[in-house]
Amino acid sequence: MRAEKYSDLAARVTASSGDHPIWVGWGIIEEIGKRIKSLFMPPVVYVISDDRVSEHARMVQIALEAEAIPAHIFMIPSGESNKNLETVQHVYKWLADRKAERGHMIVAVGGGVVGDLAGFVAATYLRGMPFAQVPTTLLAMMDAAVGGKVAVDLPQGKNLVGAFYQPRFVLSDVRTLSTLPARELSSGWAEAIKHGLILDKELLSTFEKNTGKIKSLDPEISTQIIRDSVAIKANIVSQDEKETLGIRILLNYGHTIGHAIESTTGYTQYLHGEAVSVGMMAAASISRSMGLLDESEVKRQRSVLASYGLPINAHGLNSTDILEAMRSDKKTSRGQINWVLLDGIGNAVTNNCVPDYYVTEALDSILTDNGEADELGQGC
């Protein structure tokens, strides 16, 4: 049975390595063994997960072994602070001890940290092993698991060591989200709201009209929104897999300042979606200052983010620290940050010529107890 035969096929990513299906459904994790066999028959699978989702990892192992595919599990410590080269070395050793081969497969079961790290291991161990993503957080389903960006962090910043390496498939079982805390769900919805803000007015309207059902994880509408959001990202990635055409960068709306907030707080104070939410408010402020966005649109963005329990400002941070972290941003070239801004709701644009004082104003609008801003050394 080919991937298209499954009715929950949400999208395909067309990449240099081939076409890769993304399945989004309710209660489909038990089918992973059959679905792997429809695409690829690995002699052995190495499941990489963390202790917060050990039950899901075990379900994957059982489903694989039911299809006569031996599966081994390695648990990494949970949390962004463990997404580093030290943890990678532990996984390398585990694979080497088990004599993993290039034809074997790695399956990531968990959130974005697990997916990023397991994908990086797959991209580098033996110069590349096949891998698949089984995201179990909302944020990972709509963002980290889709697109083939795999990486680990350095003390100087997030995702600074990595590769573009596509998973053979992504299998997202929305039912696994039912055990997530409300805060993590809200964090995940931030990425889908972002997709509406940058490219799809109708998706944004759906969030505005169905707040109660979406927040309660109604199976029908939640699954459909995740499918729609995944399809948006898959389409962008298919057009610009390695961010060389200026298309994929649009997905980074809110991420320049969002990543800086995460970095300066040691990845302990804000969840990724929360930091991106604050970053989107800063980007909206810059967009307004540049004459691209009017006040009513800024208020609309603020309202929809707040309605999902997402922060619109950050407390107790220093703007000087934020600016310093932004200098390490991957979207910086020759000292210039390539900002993703909104030229109206549903229309993202890039601009590498934002005056420093607009950035300072934006930071002032989102930070409290902020220090005196330094300069980024940019502006035209």
Protein Blocks (a to p, Z undefined) as FASTA:
>chain_A
ZZklpmklfbdcddfkbccdddddehilmmmmmmmmmmoccfbdcddddfklmmmmmmmm
mmmmmnopacddddddedjklmcfklmmmmmmmmmmnopafkbccddeddfklmmmmmmm
mmmggoiaadddddfbfklmmmmmnnopacdddfkbghkbccddddfbdcddfklmmmpc
fklmmmmmmmmmmmmmmmomklmmmmmmmmmmmmnopaklmmmmmmmmmmmmmmmmmmmm
nopnommmmmmgoklmmmmmmmmnoommbcfklmmmmmmmmmmmmmmmnopacfklmmmm
mmmmmmnopafbdehiafklmmmmmmmpmkbgghiacddddebehiacddfbbcfklmmm
mmmmmpghiacdddehiaZZ
